[in-house]
């Protein structure tokens, strides 16, 4: 009898191992929400001991109700069923007052204070004491394929000292629609723990005119539906298995004060840059660096690869690193009074 039981257990081991691996893979991957309904802006407090979350969105999917929430201390976002939480609905004003001492709310406030600039409004850098940068790459609509050199080169340089390597990608709805294979390749790199991606909302259409002045260009184009540009992009992310962050990057880095406040009223933090490499801007420590990964800016990509090569020895000695954008912003405003 004992021998029979032992043989049965031995036969079950491969099956159990397979189930365990599948469970781990599913647990580490972002859920794909294919049947999103009633997707809306929804603010409030959600509590599941010991953590308080700020609710940003609410939606239904296949008969279940979900919340998109942000941890106001770490800027981490997550999605979960609403039934798991104690919930108190709030207006945006009430929620910001409730969480006013957190890094998340301080970052929103700083972005609003820098809203007058027509270009590059929002958070431009992390904390200067960081010996390294936060890398952001924009994926604007493009007929060219993804410039994969960015991702393979940072992984090659950092794999011995920093893995997965953090990178923030500003993604448009049109790019996701036009480049499913490139998107799948990025998701596979993340699944392999080679890179860790913070997904930034970059609008859905990213319209641009070569003739219109900046005050009437990009999202400032007359007739722009900002609700569609923001919320449709988030839903496209969710349908593609991407987790929206609390960051937003203006197309062309162009905005006005009214537009900045519209974005912060969605609970999103505008992110600019203090080092657009293709324009020859050199990144000091703590920089939020901008390059374009959509194949349209080889100069910026080449400059970034040269920067990496120049830092090889510092990278090896952990003296120059890439930083998670969420952690850079979180640390800066954790130290703010």
Beta strands, then each sheet from edge to edge (+ up, - down):
strand 1: 36-48
strand 2: 51-61
strand 3: 64-70
strand 4: 77-81
strand 5: 86-89
strand 6: 132-139
strand 7: 165-171
strand 8: 195-201
strand 9: 244-248
strand 10: 269-270
strand 11: 275-276
strand 12: 288-292
strand 13: 321-322
sheet 1: 4+ 3- 2+ 1- 5+
sheet 2: 10+ 9+ 8+ 7+ 6+ 12+ 11+
sheet 3: 10+ 9+ 8+ 7+ 6+ 13+
end
